[in-house]
Amino acid sequence: MKTIACISGIFAALALSPLAQAMEVPESVTVPKGNEVAMKTVGVGKIKWACEAKDDSTMGWVFKGPDAALNDADGKQVGKYYGPPATWESMDGSRITGTQLAVEPNGKGNIPLQLVEANPAQGEGHMQGVTYVQRLNTQGGAAPDMTCDEAHKNKVEIVMYQADYLFYKAM
């Protein structure tokens, strides 16, 4: 019942698009000067986590990847976000991957804010020329708040989330 309440809360939050919410952006995830927003989207979907041994040999929740729709301000799907590797794909087929430059915590239960430097786009379309992707206004998506130990090894959990994804191009 707790999981259903959490999911219901996240979907209730969808009624007020994060794009409409102003947010002071921490310097660590601020896009360098000389770039401007070319496209704003709201990512709505899920993140897969698995209970397994981490690099330091301790057990913990390991990020396995996102699966989200990228919607415009009217709620129309204009792309998708999936991985690994983290890939943002426009409905026109163009897509990018990137290198994470910075993250910034955004409260308990929320995945962090993020700044990614885009790799050159594959395919022609909206993703062509994107220089940076910025993730803001995150809601949900953090690792599950449940035990991850040898008894739970290989357990997979899906966590719902949403976030704003802003795509920048050089001016």
N, C-alpha and C positions, 0 to 999 in steps of 0.2 A: 504494500500500500504506500510505503514511503517513496518508492521509485515512481509510482504513478503520480503522486502529488508533486514530486520534483519535475517530472516531464510536463504535467499540466501547468505548473508555474512558468516553465520556460515558454510553452506555447502561448500562454496568456500574455507574456511579455512581447510576443510577436506583433500584437495589436498596435503597439507603439514602436515604430521602426527606430532602431538606434541611429539611423541617418538623421533623424529629426532631433536627436539629443546632442547638445554641444558638450565638448569634452576638452579639457586642457591637456594637450599632448606632452608627455614627458620628453625632455631633450634627447634621451637615449634612443627614442624611436621616431624622432623627427626627421623628415626627408630633407636632404641637403638642398640648399638654395639652387635655383636654376632648373627646378622641376615643378610642374604644376599638375593638379588632378585632372586626369583625362576621363576617368570613369569611377563612379561610386556604386558599390553593391552591398547587399546584406547577404552574408553566408548563413544558411540555415541547414543544419544537418546533424551529423553524429561523428563522434571520434571513438575509435577502437583502442582499448587498452588491454594489455595482457599481463598477467602475474607471472614473472619469470626472473631468473638471475640477471642482475644488472652487471655492468662492466666491472664494478668493484666486488663482485661475487655475492653481494647481499641480495635478498629477494625484494622485489618492489614492482610497482605498476610501470610498465614500459609502453610508451606511445607507439602505436602501430599505424596510425594514419587517419585522415579525415575522409568524409564522404558527404559533401554538402552542395546544395544548389546555390548559385549566386543570382540574386534577384535585384531588379532595379527598384526605385522608390515606389513604383506602383505595384510591386509584388510579382512582376513578370520575370520568369527565369531568363537570364541573359548569358548564363555560363554555369560552370561547375568547378568544384575544388576537390581534388582527390590525391591520393598518394599511398605509399611512397613511390618515387620522390614526390614531394609537394608540387602539385601541378594545378595551375589555374587555366581553364580552357573556356574560351568564348563559344557561344552557339554557332559562330561562323567557322569553327574548327581550328582557329589559331590558338596557340597555347604557349605558356611560359613555365619554367621552373626557376629556381633562384637560390641564392645563398643567404642564410639568416645572418643579419648583422647585429641585431640587438633584440632583447626581450625586456619587458618591464612587468612586474606583478600587477594584477588588477583585482585583487580581493579573493577571499576564500571561495573555492568552488569554480572560479573562472580561469580559463586558459589565459596566459599572459598576453599583453599587447606585444606587437612584433613589427620589426622592420626587416624587409627582405630586399636584397639587390637582385633585380631580374636578370636572367640569362637572355641572350637573343631569342626572339620568338621563333617558333616553328609554325610554318603556314602563314598565309596572308590574312589580315583582318584586324580586329580590335586590339589584339595583344601585340601587334607589331609596334615596336618603338617604346614599349613599356620599360621604364628604368627601375622603378621601385614599386613594391607592394607594401602597404601599411595596414596592419590589423588593429582596429580600435573597438571600443565599446563591447568588449567580450562579455558574454553571459553564458555560464556553464562550461562544460567541456573538460574540466580538470580531471585528473586521475580520480578513480573511485575512492570514496571515503570508507573503505572496508579493508579487512585484513588481507595481506598478501604474504604468505609464508609457504613453506614446503608443502603443507597440507592443501594449499590452494594453487600450487604450481600449474601453469598452463591455463588457468581460468581466464576467460575473455569477458570483458564488460564493455558495453556500448553506452556512451554518455552523450546526451543531446546538448547542442550548443547553438549559439548564433553570434555573429560578429560583423562589424563593418569591414569591408576590404576596399581600400582606395588604391587605384592604379594610377601611377604618375608617369609622365613623359617629359623629356627635356624640353625646355622652352626654346 
